[in-house]
Each structure stands twice: as structure tokens, then as C-alpha cells.
Amino acid sequence: MAPYKKTQFKDAAFRRYLYVVFVTGLGVFLLLFLLKSNSTSDVVTTSQSHDAVDDVVFSKGEKLNLPKQNELSISLAQRNQLPARNLDLYPNLPKDHITIVLYVHNRPQYLKVVIQSLSQVVGIGETLLVVSHDGYFEEMNSIIDGIKFCQVKQIFFPYSPHLFPNSFPGVSPGDCKEKDDPTKMHCTGNPDQYGNHRSPKIVSLKHHWWWMMNTVWDGLKETRQHQGHILFIEEDHFIFPNAYRNLQILVELKPLKCPHCYAANLAPSNVKSRGENWDMLAAERMGNIGYTFNRTVWRNIHKKANQFCLFDEYNWDITMWATVYPSFGSPVYSLRGPRSSAVHFGKCGLHQGQDERGACIDNRVVDIEVGEIDKVPNIKQEWSVHVYKHQAGYQAGFKGWGGWGDKRDHQLCLAFASMYLLGDSPSSSKSD
Ligand SMILES: *[C@@H]1O[C@H](CO)[C@@H](O)[C@H](O)[C@H]1NC(C)=O
């Protein structure tokens, strides 16, 4: 072929290429426009008014298809819009306060202990406490009603399986149970990798955790603009008086002492350990007691909605360790002090591997010793950081304990990730 011909051919090819690109672009634009106006979308592209742009791409037609709500769940969603309480006592919060989110189910005897411990935390009046409830329980509410030591905002998970006695996310008539064969039994459901069908009690924790994360970072009026860190605790975590001040120090030291740390923790990742008690900070794998991170980290987590929602594992924390964190591309370390500022005291597990998940009554007195050293900040600026590398525990490659095989749970979970970003959220607190 003569050289000039080749050029001509190339030119033509290039023009054809441009044409194809243009037409495709136009097509995609129109498609997006149509999808958007239908508010059902294959591709959800959103940008927050603040911070990083977050592009969440849901692969196959995951549209926002939230379950039909009932009277109770609608009234709770409305209650979520109520202003925080104790605004008269604590009208202004310092700009750099660390919001505290406490997520609870139904263990009032535990909740009393947590709230009592929080009341003794130095600096607690400087922050907002958000209490997120999985289910509706009067006894839990009355404990929260008694709080006078800081601003409190109560929110209720309106899609809690506990609120739906005879429809999804609870059990619907016709749902498969245990190891039913859907084709033989003509029942609804997809078994998990071990052949078991969904159980609302088991899936509720992971759903609640994910709904709560999306709600506090992207939905709730009181917190969705929060630029600092948020601390997450559970109803069976005892918090020491120095927890808040220690956390402020850790958050300040994090960029200086451990730039590769994603979070700060109030306790070691090994829940049985109370710390080394040495004169050093520790960087180790993310723990699940008193973990604290900022919006940048949340955006990273949120981008992994598919990993979180589609992995066949009913524990939120194991899901994070086995799929979400490994997908970040570098080890996810958390910074902490050498002495716990929070401990897990619950005997009745709500998660963790294959624990029994039936009702658990635990009426023993919780006596956690609080020493003088736990009442004052006990982290020193000048300490170096000990990095724990290659720690044992759940990690990439773990297949999951199951319990999360039903497509309806996957879809609901993905819907939580997009409900505030699509601006179509019946249960959100988006109103201003
Ligand atoms: C949030 O924390 C991460 C991890 O520690 C850090 O890289 C990032 O700069 C922080 N973002 C802001 C806005 O401070």
C-alpha cells in the first residue's frame, strides 16, 4: 500500500472513529437523562456538594426499590426528622468535635451500662450523640430519654426486619426457610453458599450497620455536613472517662505519626486485649470497638458498596475485613493508644462468626475497673508508633460464613447506598 493511501485511509478511519465516539456519547447522555428522570438507573453518578466526588456504579439494573413501609416504619422515619434533644443545654458544639454514633438493638441492661459510662466521659458535652436503633423498643427509648449530658439525636432504622412481622425485610408468607429447595417447595428466596435461606434476625445487623453508615454520613441533616471524625460504638461497649480526650489526641496525631492509618481506635483489634501498657502508640488492623474515621474514608468505603452488599457474609465487620478493606489496595491500619479506652463487655454476642444467635439473658453486674489512669488523657505526643504487620484474622480470600445469599438482601443493601444520593429517599432526613 502506498504511503499516501495509508494516510487517507487513516484519516477516514479517524473521522469514522470520531463519529462513533460522538454518537455513542450522545446515546449515553440521552440514556442517562432518561434514566435519571425515571429515577431508576443503571449508572448512578453523583457528586456531593462537599468533599470528594463519589461515583458509584451499580453494575446491573440495581434500581432504588425500597420495600413498602408500614405504619410503624413510616412513623419512625418521621421521628428521625425531629431535632436533636438538649439543644437548650448545649446550644453550640466546638467546630472540631468528634460526633459519636451508638448503634443498638434490644439489650436494655447493656445500654444502661454504656450510657452510664458515657455520662462520665470528659468532654462529652462538647459533642452530639446519635443513637441508631435497630427495631423499636420502649425500654431502650426510655434509657435514651434520660440523657442530659450532651446533645442526643435518636434515629430508627425504618427498614429493620424487626419492624416487618409479615413482609420483607421481615419474613413474607411463601419465603423459603432453612434448607428448603425453592423449586421443590415453590418458595421464595436464594440460599446462601451453604444452602441456608435468609433469616431476618441474622441479616438485620448488617443491614442496620450499612443503613446507619449511609444515613449519618450522607442523609442526616445534623451530620451530613460534618467535616471531622465520627466515632462508632455499640450497646455493649463500656467507654472510659478519658476516651474522648484520648481520641482527640489520636485524631490529631494520625496524619503526623501514621499517615497510612485510615482510622483511630479506642481499643485493640483483639477484643480480649486491654492493650500493651507500654509507652508507644500502636498501628494495627482496624478493630470493631470504638473505631473512628472521617468522610474521606467513608467515601472509600461507600465506593465498595458492591463488595459490601454482595458478599455472602452476614457480619458487617467480617465483610469489611474480607472484602472492603482488602479492595483498598493497601493495608488498612488504625492508630490507637497502648491502653484501652473502651471495652466490650457483652456476653450475648450479636455477631462474630458462628455464635449462637438466640435470645441471651445476661443479668450479671458489669464491673469494669476504672483506674485513675483511665480518667485522664494517657497518650503522649512524643511516643513512637509500633506497627503490627501481618496480623492474623479475617482477610481477603475468606469465603464468608454465609447467611447473606438472598438477592432481596443484596438489593436492599445497594438501595441504602444510593437512597440519599438519588435524592429519592422516603425515609431520609433530607429535608432542610
Ligand atoms: C481523613 O483521614 C484520612 C486517613 O487518615 C486522610 O488521609 C485524609 O486526609 C483525611 N481527610 C481529611 C479531610 O482530613
PDBQT file of the ligand as one rigid body, heavy atoms in Angstrom, charges set to zero:
ROOT
HETATM    1  C1  LIG A 501      -9.224  11.674  56.532  1.00  0.00    +0.000 C 
HETATM    2  O1  LIG A 501      -8.424  10.615  57.002  1.00  0.00    +0.000 OA
HETATM    3  C2  LIG A 501      -7.588  10.056  56.012  1.00  0.00    +0.000 C 
HETATM    4  C3  LIG A 501      -6.927   8.849  56.624  1.00  0.00    +0.000 C 
HETATM    5  O2  LIG A 501      -6.314   9.171  57.843  1.00  0.00    +0.000 OA
HETATM    6  C4  LIG A 501      -6.619  11.101  55.496  1.00  0.00    +0.000 C 
HETATM    7  O3  LIG A 501      -5.801  10.551  54.503  1.00  0.00    +0.000 OA
HETATM    8  C5  LIG A 501      -7.406  12.271  54.957  1.00  0.00    +0.000 C 
HETATM    9  O4  LIG A 501      -6.556  13.296  54.558  1.00  0.00    +0.000 OA
HETATM   10  C6  LIG A 501      -8.401  12.788  55.977  1.00  0.00    +0.000 C 
HETATM   11  N1  LIG A 501      -9.293  13.731  55.336  1.00  0.00    +0.000 N 
HETATM   12  C7  LIG A 501      -9.488  14.945  55.788  1.00  0.00    +0.000 C 
HETATM   13  C8  LIG A 501     -10.437  15.786  55.007  1.00  0.00    +0.000 C 
HETATM   14  O5  LIG A 501      -8.936  15.377  56.798  1.00  0.00    +0.000 OA
ENDROOT
TORSDOF 0
